């Protein structure tokens, strides 16, 4: 009886491992549930969310530009969104390499395509995830929301408005907490298990 019981338990374990992902096998169940809820929540926003390191849907010219700048593919999280309402996507690139991060966070770039080339619009250091796209606009461009914390500053969410030329690049001042009625959706975010998701 004991041998039969052990055999049955082993068969159940083999079956479990065959149908469960590595994440599900090794993470606590509570963490797996949180990760699933995160994916469901981002999907319900009606936006295409992909693993950030996937190159699906990225313009070839953008990939070449990022490679030419020396941004390691494993350190960059890339989202695409139409920020200025011209029905063409701009790129938001969150750089997480050691050269781009400090105690206050990492660097966020905003890039725009112009005649086949990708040009930097803004560079914002010391930012933290998530990066959200808001409904409000300034000078036709959608506002962004980021998180700030560390480096001696009090952790809070902040809104970046476009000033006609670029987004505010000073991450320590000049930005307010988002108003209570601010709506939007995440462009770059991180699940509880550390998996990052980017809108494409």
C-alpha positions as CSV (number, residue, x, y, z in Angstrom):
1,X,0.0,0.0,0.0
2,X,2.8,2.4,0.9
3,X,4.6,1.7,-2.3
4,X,1.5,2.2,-4.3
5,X,0.9,5.5,-2.5
6,X,4.4,6.7,-3.2
7,X,4.1,5.7,-6.9
8,X,0.8,7.6,-7.2
9,X,2.4,10.7,-5.6
10,X,5.3,10.5,-8.0
11,X,3.0,10.2,-11.0
12,X,1.1,13.3,-9.8
13,X,4.4,15.2,-9.4
14,X,5.5,14.2,-12.9
15,X,2.1,15.3,-14.4
16,X,2.2,18.6,-12.4
17,X,5.7,19.4,-13.7
18,X,4.6,18.6,-17.3
19,X,1.8,21.1,-17.3
20,X,3.2,23.9,-15.0
21,X,5.7,26.5,-16.1
22,X,9.0,26.9,-14.3
23,X,7.6,30.0,-12.7
24,X,4.6,28.2,-11.3
25,X,6.7,25.3,-10.0
26,X,9.2,27.3,-8.1
27,X,7.3,30.5,-7.0
28,X,5.0,30.5,-4.0
29,X,1.3,30.1,-5.1
30,X,0.5,33.5,-3.7
31,X,3.1,35.1,-5.9
32,X,1.9,33.2,-9.0
33,X,-1.6,34.4,-8.3
34,X,-0.4,38.0,-8.1
35,X,1.5,37.6,-11.3
36,X,-1.6,36.2,-13.0
37,X,-3.8,39.1,-11.7
38,X,-1.2,41.5,-13.0
39,X,-1.3,40.0,-16.5
40,X,-5.1,40.0,-16.5
41,X,-5.3,43.6,-15.3
42,X,-2.9,44.8,-18.1
43,X,-4.8,42.8,-20.7
44,X,-8.1,44.2,-19.6
45,X,-6.9,47.7,-20.5
46,X,-7.2,46.7,-24.1
47,X,-3.5,47.2,-24.9
48,X,-1.0,44.7,-26.4
49,X,1.4,43.8,-23.6
50,X,4.5,41.8,-24.4
51,X,7.5,40.7,-22.4
52,X,9.8,43.7,-22.7
53,X,12.8,41.9,-24.0
54,X,10.9,40.4,-26.9
55,X,11.7,42.1,-30.2
56,X,8.2,41.5,-31.6
57,X,6.6,44.6,-33.1
58,X,9.7,46.7,-32.8
59,X,10.6,48.8,-35.9
60,X,13.9,47.5,-37.4
61,X,15.2,51.1,-37.6
62,X,14.6,51.5,-33.8
63,X,16.5,48.3,-33.1
64,X,19.4,49.5,-35.2
65,X,19.4,52.9,-33.4
66,X,19.4,51.3,-29.9
67,X,22.1,48.9,-30.9
68,X,24.2,51.7,-32.3
69,X,24.0,53.6,-29.1
70,X,25.4,50.7,-27.2
71,X,22.3,49.9,-25.2
72,X,22.5,46.2,-24.3
73,X,19.3,44.4,-25.4
74,X,19.1,42.8,-22.0
75,X,19.1,46.2,-20.2
76,X,16.5,48.1,-22.3
77,X,12.7,47.9,-21.9
78,X,11.0,49.3,-25.0
79,X,7.3,50.4,-25.3
80,X,5.6,52.0,-28.3
81,X,2.8,54.5,-28.1
82,X,1.4,57.4,-30.2
83,X,2.2,60.3,-27.9
84,X,1.5,63.3,-30.2
85,X,-1.7,62.1,-31.9
86,X,-0.2,61.7,-35.4
87,X,-1.1,58.0,-35.6
88,X,2.6,57.1,-35.6
89,X,4.3,55.5,-32.6
90,X,7.0,57.1,-30.5
91,X,9.3,54.9,-28.4
92,X,9.8,54.9,-24.7
93,X,13.0,53.1,-23.6
94,X,13.7,52.3,-20.0
95,X,17.4,51.7,-19.5
96,X,18.3,49.4,-16.5
97,X,22.0,48.9,-17.0
98,X,24.5,49.9,-14.4
99,X,25.5,52.9,-16.5
100,X,22.0,54.2,-16.4
101,X,20.8,53.6,-12.9
102,X,21.5,55.1,-9.5
103,X,20.0,55.2,-6.1
104,X,17.0,57.2,-7.3
105,X,16.1,54.9,-10.2
106,X,17.0,54.4,-13.9
107,X,16.9,56.4,-17.1
108,X,13.8,56.8,-19.3
109,X,14.3,57.9,-22.9
110,X,11.5,59.2,-25.3
111,X,12.4,58.8,-29.0
112,X,10.6,60.0,-32.1
113,X,10.9,58.8,-35.7
114,X,11.7,61.5,-38.3
115,X,12.3,60.6,-41.9
116,X,13.5,57.1,-41.1
117,X,15.7,58.2,-38.2
118,X,15.0,57.9,-34.5
119,X,15.7,61.1,-32.6
120,X,15.8,61.6,-28.8
121,X,13.1,63.9,-27.5
122,X,13.7,63.6,-23.7
123,X,16.1,61.9,-21.3
124,X,14.8,61.5,-17.7
125,X,17.2,60.0,-15.1
126,X,16.2,58.6,-11.7
127,X,12.8,57.3,-12.7
128,X,11.1,54.1,-11.5
129,X,8.4,51.8,-12.9
130,X,5.6,51.9,-13.8
131,X,5.6,54.3,-16.7
132,X,2.0,55.2,-17.5
133,X,0.4,57.0,-20.4
134,X,-2.2,59.5,-19.3
135,X,-5.2,60.9,-21.1
136,X,-4.3,64.5,-20.5
137,X,-2.3,66.5,-23.1
138,X,0.0,69.5,-23.2
139,X,0.9,70.9,-26.6
140,X,-0.9,67.9,-28.2
141,X,1.4,65.4,-26.5
142,X,0.1,62.9,-24.0
143,X,1.4,63.3,-20.4
144,X,3.4,60.5,-18.7
145,X,3.3,59.3,-15.2
146,X,6.4,57.8,-13.5
147,X,7.3,56.8,-9.9
148,X,10.1,58.6,-8.0
149,X,11.8,57.3,-4.9
150,X,15.2,56.9,-3.4
151,X,18.2,59.1,-3.7
152,X,17.0,61.2,-0.9
153,X,13.6,62.0,-2.3
154,X,10.2,60.9,-0.8
155,X,8.6,58.2,-2.9
156,X,5.7,59.4,-5.0
157,X,4.1,59.4,-8.4
158,X,4.8,62.3,-10.7
159,X,3.4,63.6,-14.0
160,X,5.6,64.7,-16.9
161,X,4.0,67.2,-19.2
162,X,5.3,68.1,-22.7
163,X,6.5,71.7,-22.9
164,X,6.4,72.0,-26.6
165,X,9.9,70.7,-27.2
166,X,10.4,67.9,-24.7
167,X,9.3,66.3,-21.5
168,X,10.6,67.7,-18.2
169,X,14.0,66.1,-17.6
170,X,14.6,67.2,-14.0
171,X,13.3,64.3,-11.8
172,X,13.9,66.1,-8.5
173,X,11.7,69.1,-8.9
174,X,9.1,70.9,-11.0
175,X,6.6,68.0,-11.1
176,X,3.4,67.5,-9.2
177,X,1.7,64.5,-7.8
178,X,-1.0,63.2,-10.3
179,X,-4.5,64.6,-9.6
180,X,-7.0,62.1,-8.3
181,X,-8.9,62.0,-11.7
182,X,-5.8,61.2,-13.8
183,X,-6.6,58.2,-16.0
184,X,-4.4,56.2,-18.2
185,X,-2.7,52.8,-18.6
186,X,0.8,51.3,-18.1
187,X,3.3,51.4,-21.0
188,X,6.1,49.7,-19.0
189,X,5.4,47.8,-15.8
190,X,6.8,45.0,-13.7
191,X,4.9,42.0,-12.3
192,X,5.4,40.8,-8.7
193,X,7.7,38.0,-10.0
194,X,10.0,40.5,-11.7
195,X,8.6,39.9,-15.2
196,X,8.4,43.2,-17.2
197,X,5.7,44.0,-19.7
198,X,5.8,46.7,-22.4
199,X,3.0,48.0,-24.6
200,X,3.6,47.6,-28.3
